[in-house]
Amino acid sequence: IREPDGHYYASFVVDVAATPMESVDREAAVDVGLTRLATIAVSDGRRLDVANPKYLGRKLRKLRRLEREKSRRQKGSNNRVKTRRKVAVAHNEVARARRDYHHKQALALVRENQVIYVEDLNIVGMVKNRRLARAISDAGWAQFVKIITEKADRYGRTVHTVSRWLASSKTCAGCGHRLDELPLQIRWWTCPA
């Protein structure tokens, strides 16, 4: 594999045996978002927030400048090829930083919890929204969930997907009472039962 920055990598597949970690008595539910990459509700009552570093947002100014520079170059010229490579390197830096962050957060989540619940989202459909597409792609939800699943398989943990149609926000965690409707502006509510 030849990377845009000029480095070459040999890619091969290795079958690695699973190395189960010592079991723990904790479960976690992961809710991905845009302001925070994930909000994790742990079975012991804690709530953890995983920050969303927005790697693409940080590099956007540089990428815009490089794209403008590339568009000014004559098509087919060597200078355009050089600038195209610069754009590819900048995108590669963003992708690598995001992937590294996802791996670190997923490993911490898998180490601390025996069972992990993740919402089954229609990310492809959500990305079709023009206003949210860049932010959703920058967060990398699908990659994050995929890495959590891979690490869970490798370390003997369990990942369950929760249906996107489950009304978990409307349901009381204590008694199971379900509200008829819940407007978006209401974030906290007290169970009437």
mmCIF file of the C-alpha atoms, coordinates in Angstrom:
data_MODEL
# 
_entry.id   MODEL 
# 
loop_
_atom_site.group_PDB 
_atom_site.id 
_atom_site.type_symbol 
_atom_site.label_atom_id 
_atom_site.label_alt_id 
_atom_site.label_comp_id 
_atom_site.label_asym_id 
_atom_site.label_entity_id 
_atom_site.label_seq_id 
_atom_site.pdbx_PDB_ins_code 
_atom_site.Cartn_x 
_atom_site.Cartn_y 
_atom_site.Cartn_z 
_atom_site.occupancy 
_atom_site.B_iso_or_equiv 
_atom_site.pdbx_formal_charge 
_atom_site.auth_seq_id 
_atom_site.auth_comp_id 
_atom_site.auth_asym_id 
_atom_site.auth_atom_id 
_atom_site.pdbx_PDB_model_num 
ATOM 1   C CA . ILE A 1 1   ? 0.000   0.000   0.000   1.00 0.00 ? 1   ILE A CA 1 
ATOM 2   C CA . ARG A 1 2   ? 1.383   3.373   -0.953  1.00 0.00 ? 2   ARG A CA 1 
ATOM 3   C CA . GLU A 1 3   ? 0.286   6.199   1.321   1.00 0.00 ? 3   GLU A CA 1 
ATOM 4   C CA . PRO A 1 4   ? -0.055  9.775   -0.015  1.00 0.00 ? 4   PRO A CA 1 
ATOM 5   C CA . ASP A 1 5   ? 2.878   10.924  2.123   1.00 0.00 ? 5   ASP A CA 1 
ATOM 6   C CA . GLY A 1 6   ? 5.218   8.620   0.179   1.00 0.00 ? 6   GLY A CA 1 
ATOM 7   C CA . HIS A 1 7   ? 5.454   5.763   2.688   1.00 0.00 ? 7   HIS A CA 1 
ATOM 8   C CA . TYR A 1 8   ? 4.846   2.155   1.653   1.00 0.00 ? 8   TYR A CA 1 
ATOM 9   C CA . TYR A 1 9   ? 3.216   -0.494  3.828   1.00 0.00 ? 9   TYR A CA 1 
ATOM 10  C CA . ALA A 1 10  ? 2.983   -4.240  3.385   1.00 0.00 ? 10  ALA A CA 1 
ATOM 11  C CA . SER A 1 11  ? -0.529  -5.476  4.059   1.00 0.00 ? 11  SER A CA 1 
ATOM 12  C CA . PHE A 1 12  ? -1.234  -9.081  5.006   1.00 0.00 ? 12  PHE A CA 1 
ATOM 13  C CA . VAL A 1 13  ? -3.863  -10.991 6.948   1.00 0.00 ? 13  VAL A CA 1 
ATOM 14  C CA . VAL A 1 14  ? -3.020  -12.819 10.146  1.00 0.00 ? 14  VAL A CA 1 
ATOM 15  C CA . ASP A 1 15  ? -5.416  -14.978 12.117  1.00 0.00 ? 15  ASP A CA 1 
ATOM 16  C CA . VAL A 1 16  ? -4.937  -13.916 15.750  1.00 0.00 ? 16  VAL A CA 1 
ATOM 17  C CA . ALA A 1 17  ? -6.409  -16.060 18.489  1.00 0.00 ? 17  ALA A CA 1 
ATOM 18  C CA . ALA A 1 18  ? -8.753  -14.337 20.926  1.00 0.00 ? 18  ALA A CA 1 
ATOM 19  C CA . THR A 1 19  ? -7.179  -13.430 24.266  1.00 0.00 ? 19  THR A CA 1 
ATOM 20  C CA . PRO A 1 20  ? -10.055 -13.117 26.740  1.00 0.00 ? 20  PRO A CA 1 
ATOM 21  C CA . MET A 1 21  ? -9.653  -10.581 29.503  1.00 0.00 ? 21  MET A CA 1 
ATOM 22  C CA . GLU A 1 22  ? -10.630 -11.285 33.075  1.00 0.00 ? 22  GLU A CA 1 
ATOM 23  C CA . SER A 1 23  ? -14.407 -10.908 33.360  1.00 0.00 ? 23  SER A CA 1 
ATOM 24  C CA . VAL A 1 24  ? -15.830 -7.847  35.112  1.00 0.00 ? 24  VAL A CA 1 
ATOM 25  C CA . ASP A 1 25  ? -19.279 -7.292  36.560  1.00 0.00 ? 25  ASP A CA 1 
ATOM 26  C CA . ARG A 1 26  ? -20.200 -4.146  34.615  1.00 0.00 ? 26  ARG A CA 1 
ATOM 27  C CA . GLU A 1 27  ? -22.272 -3.317  31.590  1.00 0.00 ? 27  GLU A CA 1 
ATOM 28  C CA . ALA A 1 28  ? -22.369 -0.134  29.540  1.00 0.00 ? 28  ALA A CA 1 
ATOM 29  C CA . ALA A 1 29  ? -24.727 1.492   27.054  1.00 0.00 ? 29  ALA A CA 1 
ATOM 30  C CA . VAL A 1 30  ? -23.147 3.696   24.375  1.00 0.00 ? 30  VAL A CA 1 
ATOM 31  C CA . ASP A 1 31  ? -25.064 6.578   22.788  1.00 0.00 ? 31  ASP A CA 1 
ATOM 32  C CA . VAL A 1 32  ? -23.105 8.286   20.005  1.00 0.00 ? 32  VAL A CA 1 
ATOM 33  C CA . GLY A 1 33  ? -23.573 11.985  19.304  1.00 0.00 ? 33  GLY A CA 1 
ATOM 34  C CA . LEU A 1 34  ? -22.092 15.099  17.729  1.00 0.00 ? 34  LEU A CA 1 
ATOM 35  C CA . THR A 1 35  ? -21.254 17.357  20.669  1.00 0.00 ? 35  THR A CA 1 
ATOM 36  C CA . ARG A 1 36  ? -19.812 14.337  22.482  1.00 0.00 ? 36  ARG A CA 1 
ATOM 37  C CA . LEU A 1 37  ? -18.587 11.346  20.488  1.00 0.00 ? 37  LEU A CA 1 
ATOM 38  C CA . ALA A 1 38  ? -20.269 9.028   22.986  1.00 0.00 ? 38  ALA A CA 1 
ATOM 39  C CA . THR A 1 39  ? -22.189 9.185   26.215  1.00 0.00 ? 39  THR A CA 1 
ATOM 40  C CA . ILE A 1 40  ? -21.670 6.001   28.187  1.00 0.00 ? 40  ILE A CA 1 
ATOM 41  C CA . ALA A 1 41  ? -24.138 4.912   30.867  1.00 0.00 ? 41  ALA A CA 1 
ATOM 42  C CA . VAL A 1 42  ? -22.457 2.353   33.137  1.00 0.00 ? 42  VAL A CA 1 
ATOM 43  C CA . SER A 1 43  ? -24.411 -0.210  35.171  1.00 0.00 ? 43  SER A CA 1 
ATOM 44  C CA . ASP A 1 44  ? -22.990 1.158   38.451  1.00 0.00 ? 44  ASP A CA 1 
ATOM 45  C CA . GLY A 1 45  ? -24.866 4.439   37.861  1.00 0.00 ? 45  GLY A CA 1 
ATOM 46  C CA . ARG A 1 46  ? -22.057 6.567   36.432  1.00 0.00 ? 46  ARG A CA 1 
ATOM 47  C CA . ARG A 1 47  ? -22.303 8.515   33.195  1.00 0.00 ? 47  ARG A CA 1 
ATOM 48  C CA . LEU A 1 48  ? -19.139 9.084   31.179  1.00 0.00 ? 48  LEU A CA 1 
ATOM 49  C CA . ASP A 1 49  ? -18.715 11.496  28.298  1.00 0.00 ? 49  ASP A CA 1 
ATOM 50  C CA . VAL A 1 50  ? -16.235 10.797  25.508  1.00 0.00 ? 50  VAL A CA 1 
ATOM 51  C CA . ALA A 1 51  ? -15.210 14.066  23.863  1.00 0.00 ? 51  ALA A CA 1 
ATOM 52  C CA . ASN A 1 52  ? -15.539 14.572  20.115  1.00 0.00 ? 52  ASN A CA 1 
ATOM 53  C CA . PRO A 1 53  ? -12.207 16.083  18.973  1.00 0.00 ? 53  PRO A CA 1 
ATOM 54  C CA . LYS A 1 54  ? -13.556 17.079  15.501  1.00 0.00 ? 54  LYS A CA 1 
ATOM 55  C CA . TYR A 1 55  ? -10.334 16.371  13.639  1.00 0.00 ? 55  TYR A CA 1 
ATOM 56  C CA . LEU A 1 56  ? -11.706 17.413  10.247  1.00 0.00 ? 56  LEU A CA 1 
ATOM 57  C CA . GLY A 1 57  ? -13.044 20.679  11.683  1.00 0.00 ? 57  GLY A CA 1 
ATOM 58  C CA . ARG A 1 58  ? -9.554  21.557  12.898  1.00 0.00 ? 58  ARG A CA 1 
ATOM 59  C CA . LYS A 1 59  ? -7.946  20.910  9.503   1.00 0.00 ? 59  LYS A CA 1 
ATOM 60  C CA . LEU A 1 60  ? -10.750 22.408  7.417   1.00 0.00 ? 60  LEU A CA 1 
ATOM 61  C CA . ARG A 1 61  ? -9.070  25.802  6.986   1.00 0.00 ? 61  ARG A CA 1 
ATOM 62  C CA . LYS A 1 62  ? -5.875  24.190  5.729   1.00 0.00 ? 62  LYS A CA 1 
ATOM 63  C CA . LEU A 1 63  ? -7.806  21.841  3.446   1.00 0.00 ? 63  LEU A CA 1 
ATOM 64  C CA . ARG A 1 64  ? -9.777  24.728  1.932   1.00 0.00 ? 64  ARG A CA 1 
ATOM 65  C CA . ARG A 1 65  ? -6.568  26.623  1.245   1.00 0.00 ? 65  ARG A CA 1 
ATOM 66  C CA . LEU A 1 66  ? -4.977  23.554  -0.392  1.00 0.00 ? 66  LEU A CA 1 
ATOM 67  C CA . GLU A 1 67  ? -8.079  22.894  -2.511  1.00 0.00 ? 67  GLU A CA 1 
ATOM 68  C CA . ARG A 1 68  ? -8.051  26.512  -3.742  1.00 0.00 ? 68  ARG A CA 1 
ATOM 69  C CA . GLU A 1 69  ? -4.359  26.171  -4.516  1.00 0.00 ? 69  GLU A CA 1 
ATOM 70  C CA . LYS A 1 70  ? -5.034  22.957  -6.452  1.00 0.00 ? 70  LYS A CA 1 
ATOM 71  C CA . SER A 1 71  ? -7.866  24.521  -8.460  1.00 0.00 ? 71  SER A CA 1 
ATOM 72  C CA . ARG A 1 72  ? -5.537  27.328  -9.604  1.00 0.00 ? 72  ARG A CA 1 
ATOM 73  C CA . ARG A 1 73  ? -3.024  24.853  -11.020 1.00 0.00 ? 73  ARG A CA 1 
ATOM 74  C CA . GLN A 1 74  ? -3.217  23.880  -14.661 1.00 0.00 ? 74  GLN A CA 1 
ATOM 75  C CA . LYS A 1 75  ? -4.753  20.453  -15.221 1.00 0.00 ? 75  LYS A CA 1 
ATOM 76  C CA . GLY A 1 76  ? -2.119  17.834  -16.030 1.00 0.00 ? 76  GLY A CA 1 
ATOM 77  C CA . SER A 1 77  ? 0.779   19.885  -14.651 1.00 0.00 ? 77  SER A CA 1 
ATOM 78  C CA . ASN A 1 78  ? 3.347   18.619  -12.155 1.00 0.00 ? 78  ASN A CA 1 
ATOM 79  C CA . ASN A 1 79  ? 2.470   21.387  -9.704  1.00 0.00 ? 79  ASN A CA 1 
ATOM 80  C CA . ARG A 1 80  ? -1.154  20.216  -9.673  1.00 0.00 ? 80  ARG A CA 1 
ATOM 81  C CA . VAL A 1 81  ? 0.021   16.674  -8.895  1.00 0.00 ? 81  VAL A CA 1 
ATOM 82  C CA . LYS A 1 82  ? 2.153   17.996  -6.018  1.00 0.00 ? 82  LYS A CA 1 
ATOM 83  C CA . THR A 1 83  ? -0.755  19.988  -4.590  1.00 0.00 ? 83  THR A CA 1 
ATOM 84  C CA . ARG A 1 84  ? -3.114  17.029  -4.990  1.00 0.00 ? 84  ARG A CA 1 
ATOM 85  C CA . ARG A 1 85  ? -0.660  14.968  -2.957  1.00 0.00 ? 85  ARG A CA 1 
ATOM 86  C CA . LYS A 1 86  ? -0.620  17.679  -0.248  1.00 0.00 ? 86  LYS A CA 1 
ATOM 87  C CA . VAL A 1 87  ? -4.430  17.508  -0.045  1.00 0.00 ? 87  VAL A CA 1 
ATOM 88  C CA . ALA A 1 88  ? -4.284  13.719  0.229   1.00 0.00 ? 88  ALA A CA 1 
ATOM 89  C CA . VAL A 1 89  ? -1.668  13.923  3.008   1.00 0.00 ? 89  VAL A CA 1 
ATOM 90  C CA . ALA A 1 90  ? -3.840  16.378  4.981   1.00 0.00 ? 90  ALA A CA 1 
ATOM 91  C CA . HIS A 1 91  ? -6.881  14.078  4.664   1.00 0.00 ? 91  HIS A CA 1 
ATOM 92  C CA . ASN A 1 92  ? -4.718  11.109  5.658   1.00 0.00 ? 92  ASN A CA 1 
ATOM 93  C CA . GLU A 1 93  ? -3.584  12.917  8.829   1.00 0.00 ? 93  GLU A CA 1 
ATOM 94  C CA . VAL A 1 94  ? -7.211  13.534  9.782   1.00 0.00 ? 94  VAL A CA 1 
ATOM 95  C CA . ALA A 1 95  ? -8.189  9.909   9.163   1.00 0.00 ? 95  ALA A CA 1 
ATOM 96  C CA . ARG A 1 96  ? -5.239  8.530   11.143  1.00 0.00 ? 96  ARG A CA 1 
ATOM 97  C CA . ALA A 1 97  ? -5.820  10.818  14.121  1.00 0.00 ? 97  ALA A CA 1 
ATOM 98  C CA . ARG A 1 98  ? -9.525  9.902   14.201  1.00 0.00 ? 98  ARG A CA 1 
ATOM 99  C CA . ARG A 1 99  ? -8.793  6.168   13.923  1.00 0.00 ? 99  ARG A CA 1 
ATOM 100 C CA . ASP A 1 100 ? -6.183  6.331   16.698  1.00 0.00 ? 100 ASP A CA 1 
ATOM 101 C CA . TYR A 1 101 ? -8.631  8.137   19.003  1.00 0.00 ? 101 TYR A CA 1 
ATOM 102 C CA . HIS A 1 102 ? -11.373 5.609   18.267  1.00 0.00 ? 102 HIS A CA 1 
ATOM 103 C CA . HIS A 1 103 ? -9.036  2.703   19.039  1.00 0.00 ? 103 HIS A CA 1 
ATOM 104 C CA . LYS A 1 104 ? -8.009  4.201   22.379  1.00 0.00 ? 104 LYS A CA 1 
ATOM 105 C CA . GLN A 1 105 ? -11.574 4.986   23.472  1.00 0.00 ? 105 GLN A CA 1 
ATOM 106 C CA . ALA A 1 106 ? -12.904 1.602   22.319  1.00 0.00 ? 106 ALA A CA 1 
ATOM 107 C CA . LEU A 1 107 ? -10.172 -0.298  24.157  1.00 0.00 ? 107 LEU A CA 1 
ATOM 108 C CA . ALA A 1 108 ? -10.879 1.594   27.387  1.00 0.00 ? 108 ALA A CA 1 
ATOM 109 C CA . LEU A 1 109 ? -14.595 0.817   27.009  1.00 0.00 ? 109 LEU A CA 1 
ATOM 110 C CA . VAL A 1 110 ? -13.982 -2.888  26.333  1.00 0.00 ? 110 VAL A CA 1 
ATOM 111 C CA . ARG A 1 111 ? -11.522 -3.235  29.222  1.00 0.00 ? 111 ARG A CA 1 
ATOM 112 C CA . GLU A 1 112 ? -13.935 -1.812  31.793  1.00 0.00 ? 112 GLU A CA 1 
ATOM 113 C CA . ASN A 1 113 ? -17.206 -3.522  30.705  1.00 0.00 ? 113 ASN A CA 1 
ATOM 114 C CA . GLN A 1 114 ? -18.264 -7.118  30.115  1.00 0.00 ? 114 GLN A CA 1 
ATOM 115 C CA . VAL A 1 115 ? -21.334 -6.296  28.003  1.00 0.00 ? 115 VAL A CA 1 
ATOM 116 C CA . ILE A 1 116 ? -21.697 -3.237  25.769  1.00 0.00 ? 116 ILE A CA 1 
ATOM 117 C CA . TYR A 1 117 ? -24.979 -2.054  24.234  1.00 0.00 ? 117 TYR A CA 1 
ATOM 118 C CA . VAL A 1 118 ? -24.788 0.083   21.085  1.00 0.00 ? 118 VAL A CA 1 
ATOM 119 C CA . GLU A 1 119 ? -27.670 1.710   19.218  1.00 0.00 ? 119 GLU A CA 1 
ATOM 120 C CA . ASP A 1 120 ? -28.287 0.454   15.693  1.00 0.00 ? 120 ASP A CA 1 
ATOM 121 C CA . LEU A 1 121 ? -28.304 3.722   13.731  1.00 0.00 ? 121 LEU A CA 1 
ATOM 122 C CA . ASN A 1 122 ? -29.050 4.343   10.058  1.00 0.00 ? 122 ASN A CA 1 
ATOM 123 C CA . ILE A 1 123 ? -25.846 6.322   9.530   1.00 0.00 ? 123 ILE A CA 1 
ATOM 124 C CA . VAL A 1 124 ? -26.058 6.185   5.723   1.00 0.00 ? 124 VAL A CA 1 
ATOM 125 C CA . GLY A 1 125 ? -29.488 7.793   5.872   1.00 0.00 ? 125 GLY A CA 1 
ATOM 126 C CA . MET A 1 126 ? -28.371 10.391  8.436   1.00 0.00 ? 126 MET A CA 1 
ATOM 127 C CA . VAL A 1 127 ? -25.434 11.459  6.263   1.00 0.00 ? 127 VAL A CA 1 
ATOM 128 C CA . LYS A 1 128 ? -27.897 12.411  3.518   1.00 0.00 ? 128 LYS A CA 1 
ATOM 129 C CA . ASN A 1 129 ? -28.887 15.409  5.652   1.00 0.00 ? 129 ASN A CA 1 
ATOM 130 C CA . ARG A 1 130 ? -26.854 18.276  4.165   1.00 0.00 ? 130 ARG A CA 1 
ATOM 131 C CA . ARG A 1 131 ? -26.587 20.162  7.451   1.00 0.00 ? 131 ARG A CA 1 
ATOM 132 C CA . LEU A 1 132 ? -25.264 17.242  9.498   1.00 0.00 ? 132 LEU A CA 1 
ATOM 133 C CA . ALA A 1 133 ? -23.335 15.197  6.933   1.00 0.00 ? 133 ALA A CA 1 
ATOM 134 C CA . ARG A 1 134 ? -19.909 16.698  7.597   1.00 0.00 ? 134 ARG A CA 1 
ATOM 135 C CA . ALA A 1 135 ? -20.279 16.575  11.384  1.00 0.00 ? 135 ALA A CA 1 
ATOM 136 C CA . ILE A 1 136 ? -21.485 12.954  11.346  1.00 0.00 ? 136 ILE A CA 1 
ATOM 137 C CA . SER A 1 137 ? -18.684 11.904  9.003   1.00 0.00 ? 137 SER A CA 1 
ATOM 138 C CA . ASP A 1 138 ? -16.142 13.784  11.124  1.00 0.00 ? 138 ASP A CA 1 
ATOM 139 C CA . ALA A 1 139 ? -17.312 11.953  14.260  1.00 0.00 ? 139 ALA A CA 1 
ATOM 140 C CA . GLY A 1 140 ? -16.910 8.581   12.522  1.00 0.00 ? 140 GLY A CA 1 
ATOM 141 C CA . TRP A 1 141 ? -19.723 6.743   14.323  1.00 0.00 ? 141 TRP A CA 1 
ATOM 142 C CA . ALA A 1 142 ? -19.671 3.667   12.085  1.00 0.00 ? 142 ALA A CA 1 
ATOM 143 C CA . GLN A 1 143 ? -15.922 3.226   12.466  1.00 0.00 ? 143 GLN A CA 1 
ATOM 144 C CA . PHE A 1 144 ? -16.155 3.695   16.253  1.00 0.00 ? 144 PHE A CA 1 
ATOM 145 C CA . VAL A 1 145 ? -18.877 1.031   16.616  1.00 0.00 ? 145 VAL A CA 1 
ATOM 146 C CA . LYS A 1 146 ? -16.977 -1.328  14.295  1.00 0.00 ? 146 LYS A CA 1 
ATOM 147 C CA . ILE A 1 147 ? -13.792 -0.965  16.363  1.00 0.00 ? 147 ILE A CA 1 
ATOM 148 C CA . ILE A 1 148 ? -15.730 -1.567  19.601  1.00 0.00 ? 148 ILE A CA 1 
ATOM 149 C CA . THR A 1 149 ? -17.182 -4.775  18.107  1.00 0.00 ? 149 THR A CA 1 
ATOM 150 C CA . GLU A 1 150 ? -13.782 -5.994  16.881  1.00 0.00 ? 150 GLU A CA 1 
ATOM 151 C CA . LYS A 1 151 ? -12.090 -5.357  20.210  1.00 0.00 ? 151 LYS A CA 1 
ATOM 152 C CA . ALA A 1 152 ? -14.960 -6.994  22.114  1.00 0.00 ? 152 ALA A CA 1 
ATOM 153 C CA . ASP A 1 153 ? -14.628 -10.123 19.970  1.00 0.00 ? 153 ASP A CA 1 
ATOM 154 C CA . ARG A 1 154 ? -10.884 -10.197 20.499  1.00 0.00 ? 154 ARG A CA 1 
ATOM 155 C CA . TYR A 1 155 ? -11.028 -9.772  24.280  1.00 0.00 ? 155 TYR A CA 1 
ATOM 156 C CA . GLY A 1 156 ? -14.014 -11.989 25.049  1.00 0.00 ? 156 GLY A CA 1 
ATOM 157 C CA . ARG A 1 157 ? -16.612 -9.274  25.627  1.00 0.00 ? 157 ARG A CA 1 
ATOM 158 C CA . THR A 1 158 ? -20.168 -9.082  24.294  1.00 0.00 ? 158 THR A CA 1 
ATOM 159 C CA . VAL A 1 159 ? -21.694 -6.338  22.139  1.00 0.00 ? 159 VAL A CA 1 
ATOM 160 C CA . HIS A 1 160 ? -25.456 -6.105  21.680  1.00 0.00 ? 160 HIS A CA 1 
ATOM 161 C CA . THR A 1 161 ? -27.132 -3.767  19.212  1.00 0.00 ? 161 THR A CA 1 
ATOM 162 C CA . VAL A 1 162 ? -30.262 -2.011  20.434  1.00 0.00 ? 162 VAL A CA 1 
ATOM 163 C CA . SER A 1 163 ? -33.027 -1.334  17.921  1.00 0.00 ? 163 SER A CA 1 
ATOM 164 C CA . ARG A 1 164 ? -33.245 2.264   16.767  1.00 0.00 ? 164 ARG A CA 1 
ATOM 165 C CA . TRP A 1 165 ? -37.018 2.081   17.283  1.00 0.00 ? 165 TRP A CA 1 
ATOM 166 C CA . LEU A 1 166 ? -36.780 1.266   21.013  1.00 0.00 ? 166 LEU A CA 1 
ATOM 167 C CA . ALA A 1 167 ? -38.249 4.182   22.982  1.00 0.00 ? 167 ALA A CA 1 
ATOM 168 C CA . SER A 1 168 ? -35.549 4.226   25.643  1.00 0.00 ? 168 SER A CA 1 
ATOM 169 C CA . SER A 1 169 ? -35.754 8.003   26.201  1.00 0.00 ? 169 SER A CA 1 
ATOM 170 C CA . LYS A 1 170 ? -39.479 7.777   26.946  1.00 0.00 ? 170 LYS A CA 1 
ATOM 171 C CA . THR A 1 171 ? -39.154 4.782   29.295  1.00 0.00 ? 171 THR A CA 1 
ATOM 172 C CA . CYS A 1 172 ? -38.421 5.105   33.035  1.00 0.00 ? 172 CYS A CA 1 
ATOM 173 C CA . ALA A 1 173 ? -35.363 3.065   33.993  1.00 0.00 ? 173 ALA A CA 1 
ATOM 174 C CA . GLY A 1 174 ? -36.743 2.410   37.490  1.00 0.00 ? 174 GLY A CA 1 
ATOM 175 C CA . CYS A 1 175 ? -40.313 1.208   36.968  1.00 0.00 ? 175 CYS A CA 1 
ATOM 176 C CA . GLY A 1 176 ? -40.677 0.854   33.184  1.00 0.00 ? 176 GLY A CA 1 
ATOM 177 C CA . HIS A 1 177 ? -43.405 3.508   32.813  1.00 0.00 ? 177 HIS A CA 1 
ATOM 178 C CA . ARG A 1 178 ? -43.521 4.826   29.247  1.00 0.00 ? 178 ARG A CA 1 
ATOM 179 C CA . LEU A 1 179 ? -44.499 8.372   28.266  1.00 0.00 ? 179 LEU A CA 1 
ATOM 180 C CA . ASP A 1 180 ? -46.897 8.851   25.351  1.00 0.00 ? 180 ASP A CA 1 
ATOM 181 C CA . GLU A 1 181 ? -44.795 11.604  23.794  1.00 0.00 ? 181 GLU A CA 1 
ATOM 182 C CA . LEU A 1 182 ? -41.559 13.400  24.612  1.00 0.00 ? 182 LEU A CA 1 
ATOM 183 C CA . PRO A 1 183 ? -40.640 16.642  22.769  1.00 0.00 ? 183 PRO A CA 1 
ATOM 184 C CA . LEU A 1 184 ? -37.002 17.068  21.721  1.00 0.00 ? 184 LEU A CA 1 
ATOM 185 C CA . GLN A 1 185 ? -36.427 20.126  23.930  1.00 0.00 ? 185 GLN A CA 1 
ATOM 186 C CA . ILE A 1 186 ? -37.088 18.067  27.098  1.00 0.00 ? 186 ILE A CA 1 
ATOM 187 C CA . ARG A 1 187 ? -33.847 16.380  28.131  1.00 0.00 ? 187 ARG A CA 1 
ATOM 188 C CA . TRP A 1 188 ? -34.688 15.426  31.753  1.00 0.00 ? 188 TRP A CA 1 
ATOM 189 C CA . TRP A 1 189 ? -38.060 14.271  33.027  1.00 0.00 ? 189 TRP A CA 1 
ATOM 190 C CA . THR A 1 190 ? -39.477 12.943  36.290  1.00 0.00 ? 190 THR A CA 1 
ATOM 191 C CA . CYS A 1 191 ? -41.456 9.708   36.166  1.00 0.00 ? 191 CYS A CA 1 
ATOM 192 C CA . PRO A 1 192 ? -45.151 10.380  36.941  1.00 0.00 ? 192 PRO A CA 1 
ATOM 193 C CA . ALA A 1 193 ? -45.587 6.813   38.222  1.00 0.00 ? 193 ALA A CA 1 
# 
